[in-house]
């Protein structure tokens, strides 16, 4: 995401070739751009230190060019901020993610018997949602449809950046989208703007909003199948491309800490899914909180027992 800002932490310029240097990339064509941030084995510690030193030297002389062997012109979170985010991710967000996911699985397991095992999975909301997800999976294997889906995702990714910047009271100068990648020029820069495309299912929100408005003014009998089918299609669309793009060295995540960003994205997506399931009475919020408490207690007991065992083993 390219910034036009005078602050050192957010000083970013539009690249000469947006397809190679956009904030959303199909591949990294210039590895030196993220060389100082890539996760390398311990044996490459010297190489990483040298790359980071080169990056800091370029920052010191305000070398923001994209020519030659230049490194990225965006500045990652350094030092204390990065360490605090890593500790927060490992000590708070990781256990919270585990508890939320297990509680959600328990709720889904409990939902079937309460509605009847067959009637639950064959109920209208579940059935058409699954059909919508399967429709996306089938289109994904079509060469022509896949190219369209890629472009739609790039467009949604950059529009989400732009909307997040506007919500953060920033100004958006331009939005660029093509099949190779994209970028947004804005004077705002924060965590929400950087990571919002990974946990805000923009097209699913658009679909639900359009159908709600259409059904309000022109009620139609086939509303539910279209609604749930589209919900499943766009939710699987969002999850697939999010999981697909995370390993591809996105500056959005690298500059905020990879572990912190991934866990935050996971937490937000699980929370959104939980909210959707509760809104359509697939799950009970009270039941989920009961399972959440049970899973938290079990995880605490497991960690306590492991720490006690290690303590007795070492001392």
C-alpha positions in Angstrom: 0.0 0.0 0.0 1.8 3.1 -1.2 1.7 6.2 1.0 2.3 9.9 0.4 3.3 11.0 3.8 6.1 13.2 5.3 6.6 11.0 8.3 9.6 8.7 8.3 7.5 5.7 9.4 5.0 6.0 6.6 7.0 7.6 3.8 6.1 5.6 0.7 6.1 6.5 -3.0 4.3 5.1 -6.0 6.6 2.6 -7.7 7.8 2.9 -11.3 6.3 -0.5 -12.0 3.1 -1.1 -10.0 2.8 -4.6 -11.2 6.1 -5.5 -9.5 5.9 -3.3 -6.5 2.2 -3.2 -5.6 1.1 -4.0 -2.1 -0.8 -7.0 -3.4 1.5 -9.4 -5.3 1.0 -12.7 -7.1 4.8 -13.3 -6.7 7.9 -11.5 -5.5 9.8 -10.6 -8.6 12.4 -8.6 -6.7 13.3 -10.6 -3.6 15.6 -7.7 -2.3 12.4 -5.8 -1.5 11.6 -8.0 1.5 15.0 -9.6 2.0 15.5 -7.9 5.4 12.2 -9.3 6.6 12.1 -12.8 5.3 12.1 -15.6 7.8 15.5 -17.4 7.4 17.2 -20.2 9.2 19.6 -19.4 12.0 22.6 -20.2 9.8 21.6 -17.1 7.7 21.7 -14.7 10.6 24.8 -12.9 9.2 23.1 -12.5 5.9 19.9 -11.1 7.5 21.9 -8.7 9.7 23.8 -7.4 6.7 20.6 -7.0 4.7 18.9 -5.1 7.5 22.0 -2.8 7.9 21.8 -2.0 4.2 18.1 -1.2 4.6 18.8 1.1 7.5 21.7 2.8 5.5 19.3 3.5 2.6 16.8 4.9 5.1 19.4 7.2 6.6 20.3 8.7 3.2 16.6 8.9 2.2 17.2 6.5 -0.8 13.6 5.6 -1.8 14.4 4.6 -5.4 13.2 1.3 -6.9 16.2 1.0 -9.2 19.2 -1.3 -9.0 19.6 -3.3 -5.8 17.5 -0.9 -3.7 15.6 -2.4 -0.8 11.9 -1.7 0.0 11.0 2.0 0.7 8.4 1.1 3.3 9.6 1.0 6.9 8.7 -2.0 9.1 7.9 -1.9 12.8 11.2 -2.1 14.5 12.6 -2.7 18.0 10.4 -2.4 21.0 7.2 -2.2 19.1 8.0 -5.4 17.1 9.0 -7.2 20.3 5.8 -6.2 22.1 3.6 -7.3 19.2 5.4 -10.7 19.1 5.0 -11.2 22.9 1.3 -10.2 22.6 0.8 -12.6 19.7 2.4 -15.6 21.5 1.2 -15.0 25.0 -2.4 -13.7 24.4 -3.5 -14.1 20.8 -2.3 -17.6 20.2 -4.0 -19.1 23.3 -7.1 -17.0 22.5 -7.2 -18.4 18.9 -6.9 -22.0 20.1 -9.7 -21.5 22.6 -12.0 -19.7 20.1 -11.5 -22.4 17.4 -12.1 -25.3 19.8 -15.2 -23.7 21.2 -16.5 -23.1 17.7 -16.0 -26.7 16.8 -17.7 -27.8 20.0 -20.7 -25.6 19.2 -20.9 -27.0 15.6 -20.8 -30.5 17.1 -23.6 -29.7 19.6 -25.7 -27.9 17.0 -26.4 -31.1 15.0 -28.1 -33.2 17.7 -30.3 -30.2 18.8 -31.7 -29.8 15.3 -31.5 -33.5 14.4 -28.4 -34.8 12.6 -29.9 -34.9 9.1 -32.2 -31.9 9.4 -29.3 -29.7 10.5 -27.1 -30.4 7.6 -30.0 -30.5 5.2 -31.6 -27.3 6.5 -32.0 -24.5 4.1 -29.3 -22.2 5.5 -26.7 -24.9 5.8 -27.5 -26.6 2.5 -27.5 -23.5 0.3 -24.4 -22.1 2.1 -22.5 -25.3 1.3 -23.7 -25.3 -2.3 -22.4 -21.7 -2.7 -19.0 -22.8 -1.3 -18.9 -25.7 -3.7 -19.8 -23.5 -6.6 -16.7 -21.3 -5.9 -14.6 -24.5 -5.6 -15.8 -25.7 -9.0 -15.2 -22.3 -10.7 -11.7 -22.2 -9.2 -10.7 -25.1 -11.5 -11.9 -23.2 -14.6 -9.1 -21.3 -16.3 -11.2 -18.4 -17.5 -13.2 -18.2 -14.3 -10.0 -18.3 -12.2 -8.6 -15.2 -13.9 -11.9 -13.4 -13.3 -11.8 -14.5 -9.6 -8.2 -13.3 -9.2 -9.1 -9.9 -10.6 -12.2 -9.6 -8.4 -10.1 -10.4 -5.4 -7.4 -7.9 -6.2 -10.1 -5.3 -6.8 -11.7 -6.1 -3.4 -8.4 -6.1 -1.7 -7.5 -2.6 -2.8 -11.0 -1.2 -2.3 -10.9 -2.5 1.3 -7.6 -0.7 1.8 -9.1 2.4 0.4 -12.3 2.2 2.5 -10.3 1.5 5.6 -8.2 4.6 4.9 -11.4 6.7 4.5 -12.8 5.3 7.7 -9.5 6.3 9.4 -10.1 9.9 8.2 -7.4 9.6 5.5 -7.5 10.7 1.9 -7.2 8.3 -1.0 -5.3 9.8 -4.0 -5.6 6.8 -6.3 -6.3 3.0 -6.6 -4.6 0.8 -9.1 -5.7 -2.7 -9.9 -4.5 -5.2 -12.5 -3.9 -9.0 -12.9 -0.4 -8.7 -11.5 -1.2 -6.8 -8.3 -2.4 -3.4 -7.1 -1.8 -0.5 -4.7 -3.5 2.3 -3.0 -2.1 5.8 -2.5 -3.2 7.4 0.7 -1.9 9.7 3.4 -3.2 7.4 6.3 -1.3 4.5 7.8 -2.4 2.2 10.6 -2.8 -1.4 11.5 -6.5 -1.5 10.4 -5.7 -0.1 7.0 -2.8 -2.5 6.4 -4.7 -5.7 7.5 -8.3 -5.0 6.8 -8.5 -6.9 3.4 -7.6 -10.1 5.2 -10.5 -10.1 7.7 -13.1 -7.9 6.1 -15.1 -10.0 3.5 -16.0 -7.0 1.3 -17.9 -8.8 -1.4 -19.9 -10.9 1.1 -20.9 -7.7 2.8 -21.9 -6.2 -0.6 -23.9 -9.3 -1.5 -25.9 -9.3 1.8 -26.5 -5.6 1.6 -27.7 -5.7 -2.0 -30.1 -8.6 -1.3 -31.5 -7.1 1.9 -32.2 -3.9 0.0 -33.7 -5.7 -3.0 -35.9 -7.9 -0.9 -37.1 -4.9 1.2 -38.3 -3.0 -1.9 -39.2 -6.0 -4.1 -39.8 -9.1 -1.9 -39.3 -12.3 -3.9 -39.9 -15.9 -2.8 -36.5 -17.3 -3.8 -34.7 -14.8 -1.5 -33.3 -17.4 1.0 -31.6 -19.7 -1.6 -29.9 -16.8 -3.3 -29.0 -15.2 0.0 -27.4 -18.3 1.6 -25.9 -19.5 -1.6 -24.2 -16.1 -2.2 -23.1 -16.0 1.5 -21.4 -19.4 1.2 -19.8 -18.4 -2.2 -18.3 -15.1 -1.0 -17.3 -16.4 2.4 -15.3 -19.3 0.8 -14.0 -16.8 -1.8 -12.7 -14.6 1.1 -11.2 -17.5 3.1 -9.5 -19.1 0.1 -7.8 -16.0 -1.2 -6.8 -15.0 2.3 -5.1 -18.3 3.0 -3.6 -18.3 -0.5 -2.0 -14.9 -0.2 -0.6 -15.0 3.3 2.5 -17.1 2.4 3.3 -14.8 -0.5 5.4 -12.2 1.4 2.8 -9.4 1.6 4.3 -6.1 2.9 0.9 -5.5 4.7 1.8 -8.3 7.1 5.6 -8.2 7.1 5.7 -4.6 8.1 3.5 -5.3 11.1 5.1 -8.6 12.2 4.2 -11.8 10.4 3.2 -13.8 13.6 1.2 -10.9 15.0 -0.5 -10.3 11.7 -1.4 -13.9 11.0 -2.9 -14.4 14.5 -4.8 -11.2 14.3 -6.3 -12.2 10.9 -7.2 -15.6 12.3 -8.9 -14.1 15.4 -10.9 -11.6 13.3 -12.0 -14.2 10.8 -13.2 -16.6 13.5 -15.0 -13.8 15.2 -16.8 -12.7 12.0 -17.7 -16.3 11.3 -19.1 -16.7 14.8 -21.1 -13.6 14.5 -22.6 -14.8 11.2 -23.5 -18.2 12.6 -25.1 -16.6 15.7 -27.1 -14.1 13.6 -28.7 -16.9 11.6 -29.4 -19.1 14.7 -27.0 -21.8 13.7 -25.2 -21.3 17.0 -26.2 -20.0 20.4 -24.0 -17.2 21.8 -24.7 -18.3 25.3 -23.8 -21.9 24.4 -20.6 -20.7 22.7 -19.5 -18.7 25.8 -20.1 -21.8 27.9 -17.9 -23.9 25.6 -15.4 -21.0 25.4 -15.1 -21.0 29.2 -14.7 -24.8 29.3 -12.0 -24.8 26.6 -10.1 -22.0 28.4 -10.1 -23.9 31.6 -8.9 -27.1 29.9 -6.1 -25.1 28.1 -5.1 -23.5 31.4 -4.9 -26.9 33.1 -2.9 -28.4 30.2 -0.4 -25.5 30.3 -0.1 -25.6 34.0 0.5 -29.4 34.0 3.2 -29.0 31.3 5.0 -26.2 33.2 4.9 -28.3 36.4 6.3 -31.3 34.5 9.1 -29.3 33.0 9.9 -27.7 36.3 10.2 -31.0 38.0 12.2 -32.4 35.1 14.7 -29.5 35.1 15.0 -28.9 38.8 
